[in-house]
Amino acid sequence: MRRMMFRIVLPPAALVLLAACANGYDDTAATDVVRDDAGGDGAADADGASDGETAGDTDSPAPDVPDDGADGDDAAEEGGMEDAAVDEAAAEDVVDVDPVTMCPPPGGLDCTTPGPGTGEGDECFDGVTCYMDEVQAAVRGVISDHPEWFDTSTGCEVVIVDAAVYRQAVVDRLNARGDVCGYADINSVEEVVVRTNTTYSENFDILASTGCARYGGAIYTSTCAPAWL
């Protein structure tokens, strides 16, 4: 039996189709391409929108906020408060010193001008003594200079001379210093008055009721302002 051979001539498009079928056609590739195109277009659209929004945000100028001067006022107010605080602190540093608390008082030495005070209770008070050391030294000096004026057999320096003599000797030693004024208290034979000037004076009890000379820490009795002697 003779085989008959036929020759079929196909157009080029048909050959391409046959080749695709021979290799196996995958429709997902075309779908993917479409999806990629759609996705690409979508992404481009999204990016474009995003870029547009970003560009719009960047290019749009910030809204002008009216300057009502509040910041300047606040700064000025804060500066004023700081200045006030500094002024207040400076004012606190300026202390109004009562001359009565100054030792010695201002004005220098003046033993000749009579004190304008009365020496009464409304002008005298228990303060901080300025002249304690001077009076103690004066009493000890009299005891040292005149041992014959005292009886020490009882354990203290009993004044055996007239009390006024003893007191005047103490006043004289005070005045001999040259930096204080000493006076005999006209109201009590047991006390002396000491001052620098007429600002204030201090009173000291230098003779105990037992007759002993006093020069301990309790001899100060009061301060009178203004000075009364």
Secondary structure, DSSP 4 states (H G I P E B T S, - for coil): -----------HHHHHHHHHHHH---HHHHHHHHHHHHHHHHHHHHHHHHHHHHHHHHHSPPPPPP--SHHHHHHHHHHHHHHHHHHHHHHHHS----GGGSSSPTT---SSSPP----STTTEE----SSHHHHHHHHHHHHHH-GGGEE-TTSS-EE-S-HHHHHHHHHHHHHHHSSSEEEE-SS-TTEEEEESSSS-EEEEE-B-TTSBB--STT-EEEEESS---
